[in-house]
Amino acid sequence: MTAQEVFKAVEAYAPNAPKTVCDLNGRCTPNRQCASPQTTLMVDFDPVKTKWNISHKQPSMSSVDGLTCSRDVLCFVEVKSTVDFTSFWIKPNLTDSQNSETINRQMAKYISSLQKKFVDSMGICQGITGDSHFFDGMSIRYVLVTDIDLNPLANFATQLSQLATGSSNWELIYASMLGSTFDKTTAILSGIKTSYKSCREMDNFLSGLS
């Protein structure tokens, strides 16, 4: 099968209309939080998972947030809000060490869940298409998306071990650790390319895939 054929099969099965990555970020629904709304449509995968589990009487599975296709590349998209986490869980009255531990605990949860979301979503696609080997020879991308500018991360890694009380950029710290955790947990997914992107650059990123 081609990536387009898999996507069309899942799209036809989906109980909900396609959405953008903005729609899949609860922080931006219904009110957009920036001036860069994205337009690329993708299947809202959570309802697909729910429909599949109910119709096949299976225990609840995990799933990515979205599925889309660009040319011949099938993209599984997972959205994690950096802003939501840091604004709710990072406390100014706690020490840097305590806030860092809060982030570490969250990353520990992601170690298994990020991998399982992808594997379970692949399994659902196999079931919907009736082709257990649809991915043979196909270009597949697992994309983690967050809601801050990731460009500063290139020069930020050295700061992670030098947190200054009262001046720590917790959004960048969280985003950096999220990217590292994503790399670790997806390293064993043989043949699957991964990308870590800001939601604001998704349209350009997806249109450039080949």
C-alpha positions as CSV (number, residue, x, y, z in Angstrom):
1,M,0.0,0.0,0.0
2,T,1.0,3.6,-0.4
3,A,1.0,6.2,2.4
4,Q,-1.9,7.9,0.7
5,E,-3.9,4.7,0.6
6,V,-3.4,4.1,4.3
7,F,-4.3,7.6,5.1
8,K,-7.5,7.5,3.0
9,A,-8.5,4.2,4.6
10,V,-8.1,5.6,8.1
11,E,-9.8,8.9,7.2
12,A,-12.8,7.0,5.8
13,Y,-13.0,5.0,9.1
14,A,-12.7,8.0,11.3
15,P,-15.9,9.1,13.1
16,N,-14.8,12.8,13.3
17,A,-13.9,15.3,10.6
18,P,-10.2,16.0,10.0
19,K,-8.5,18.7,12.2
20,T,-5.4,20.8,12.2
21,V,-2.6,20.5,14.8
22,C,-4.1,23.6,16.4
23,D,-7.3,21.8,17.0
24,L,-5.5,18.9,18.6
25,N,-3.8,21.1,21.1
26,G,-6.4,21.6,23.9
27,R,-4.8,24.9,24.9
28,C,-5.7,26.3,21.5
29,T,-9.2,25.0,21.4
30,P,-11.4,26.9,20.9
31,N,-9.3,30.1,21.1
32,R,-6.1,30.3,19.2
33,Q,-3.1,31.4,21.2
34,C,-0.9,32.7,18.4
35,A,-1.0,34.4,15.1
36,S,0.3,31.4,13.2
37,P,-2.7,29.1,12.7
38,Q,-1.9,25.9,10.8
39,T,-4.0,24.6,8.0
40,T,-2.8,21.1,7.2
41,L,-5.6,18.6,8.0
42,M,-5.1,15.4,9.8
43,V,-7.2,12.6,11.1
44,D,-8.1,13.0,14.8
45,F,-6.8,9.6,15.9
46,D,-8.2,9.4,19.4
47,P,-11.8,8.8,18.2
48,V,-10.4,6.3,15.7
49,K,-8.8,4.4,18.5
50,T,-12.0,4.5,20.6
51,K,-14.1,3.3,17.7
52,W,-11.7,0.5,16.9
53,N,-11.6,-0.7,20.6
54,I,-15.4,-0.7,21.0
55,S,-16.1,-2.4,17.7
56,H,-13.5,-5.1,18.3
57,K,-14.2,-5.4,22.0
58,Q,-10.6,-4.8,22.9
59,P,-9.1,-3.2,26.0
60,S,-8.3,0.4,25.6
61,M,-5.2,1.1,23.5
62,S,-3.0,4.1,23.3
63,S,-2.9,6.3,20.3
64,V,-1.2,9.3,18.8
65,D,-3.2,12.5,18.4
66,G,-3.2,12.8,14.6
67,L,-2.4,11.1,11.4
68,T,-1.6,12.8,8.2
69,C,0.1,12.2,4.9
70,S,2.5,14.4,2.8
71,R,3.3,13.1,-0.6
72,D,4.5,9.5,0.1
73,V,5.2,10.0,3.8
74,L,2.8,8.8,6.5
75,C,3.0,10.9,9.6
76,F,1.9,10.0,13.1
77,V,1.6,13.2,15.2
78,E,1.7,13.5,18.9
79,V,1.0,16.9,20.6
80,K,2.5,17.8,24.0
81,S,1.9,21.3,25.4
82,T,5.0,22.7,27.1
83,V,3.1,25.8,28.1
84,D,0.3,23.9,29.8
85,F,2.7,21.8,31.8
86,T,5.0,24.6,33.0
87,S,2.2,27.0,33.8
88,F,0.4,24.4,35.9
89,W,3.2,22.3,37.5
90,I,6.2,24.6,37.8
91,K,5.8,26.5,41.1
92,P,7.7,29.8,41.9
93,N,7.7,29.0,45.6
94,L,9.6,25.7,45.0
95,T,13.3,25.4,44.5
96,D,14.9,24.7,41.0
97,S,15.7,21.2,42.3
98,Q,12.0,20.5,43.2
99,N,10.7,21.8,39.9
100,S,13.3,19.8,38.0
101,E,12.2,16.7,39.8
102,T,8.6,17.4,38.8
103,I,9.7,17.5,35.2
104,N,11.8,14.3,35.6
105,R,8.7,12.5,36.9
106,Q,6.7,13.5,33.9
107,M,9.5,12.4,31.5
108,A,9.6,9.0,33.2
109,K,5.9,8.6,32.3
110,Y,6.7,9.5,28.7
111,I,9.4,6.9,28.4
112,S,6.9,4.1,27.8
113,S,3.9,6.0,26.7
114,L,5.4,7.8,23.7
115,Q,6.5,4.5,22.2
116,K,3.3,2.7,23.0
117,K,1.2,5.4,21.4
118,F,3.0,4.9,18.1
119,V,3.0,1.1,18.2
120,D,-0.7,0.9,19.1
121,S,-1.6,3.4,16.4
122,M,0.4,1.4,13.8
123,G,-1.6,-1.7,14.9
124,I,-4.9,0.1,14.5
125,C,-3.8,1.2,11.0
126,Q,-3.0,-2.4,10.2
127,G,-6.4,-3.5,11.3
128,I,-8.3,-0.8,9.4
129,T,-6.4,-1.5,6.2
130,G,-6.4,-5.3,6.6
131,D,-2.7,-5.2,5.7
132,S,-0.4,-6.3,8.5
133,H,2.6,-5.3,6.3
134,F,1.4,-2.0,4.9
135,F,4.5,-0.3,6.2
136,D,7.0,-2.4,4.2
137,G,9.0,0.0,2.1
138,M,6.9,3.0,3.2
139,S,8.3,6.2,4.5
140,I,6.9,6.8,8.0
141,R,7.5,9.7,10.3
142,Y,6.7,10.0,14.0
143,V,6.4,13.7,14.8
144,L,6.3,15.1,18.3
145,V,4.8,18.6,18.4
146,T,5.0,21.2,21.2
147,D,3.8,24.8,21.5
148,I,6.9,26.9,22.0
149,D,9.6,28.1,19.6
150,L,12.2,25.3,19.6
151,N,15.0,27.2,17.8
152,P,16.7,28.4,21.1
153,L,17.2,24.8,22.1
154,A,20.2,24.5,19.9
155,N,22.2,26.7,22.3
156,F,20.4,25.8,25.5
157,A,21.7,22.3,26.3
158,T,24.7,23.5,28.3
159,Q,22.4,25.5,30.6
160,L,20.5,22.5,31.8
161,S,23.1,21.7,34.5
162,Q,23.5,25.3,35.5
163,L,20.0,26.3,36.7
164,A,20.0,29.7,38.4
165,T,17.3,30.2,41.1
166,G,14.8,32.7,39.9
167,S,16.0,32.9,36.4
168,S,15.4,29.4,35.0
169,N,13.6,29.3,31.7
170,W,11.3,26.4,32.5
171,E,9.6,26.3,29.2
172,L,13.0,25.7,27.4
173,I,14.1,23.2,30.1
174,Y,10.9,21.2,29.8
175,A,11.0,21.4,26.0
176,S,14.6,20.3,25.9
177,M,14.0,17.3,28.2
178,L,10.9,16.4,26.2
179,G,12.9,16.2,23.0
180,S,15.6,14.1,24.7
181,T,13.0,11.7,26.1
182,F,11.4,11.4,22.7
183,D,14.7,10.5,21.1
184,K,15.4,7.9,23.7
185,T,12.0,6.2,23.6
186,T,11.8,6.1,19.8
187,A,15.4,4.9,19.2
188,I,14.3,1.3,19.1
189,L,11.6,1.9,16.5
190,S,13.5,0.4,13.6
191,G,13.2,2.2,10.3
192,I,11.0,5.0,11.7
193,K,12.2,8.6,11.3
194,T,11.3,11.0,14.0
195,S,11.0,14.8,14.2
196,Y,10.5,17.3,17.0
197,K,8.7,20.5,15.9
198,S,7.0,23.6,17.1
199,C,3.3,23.6,16.2
200,R,3.9,26.9,14.4
201,E,6.1,25.3,11.8
202,M,4.1,22.2,11.0
203,D,2.6,23.3,7.7
204,N,6.0,24.1,6.3
205,F,7.5,21.0,7.7
206,L,4.9,18.7,6.3
207,S,4.8,20.3,2.9
208,G,8.6,19.8,2.7
209,L,8.5,16.1,3.3
210,S,9.4,13.7,0.5
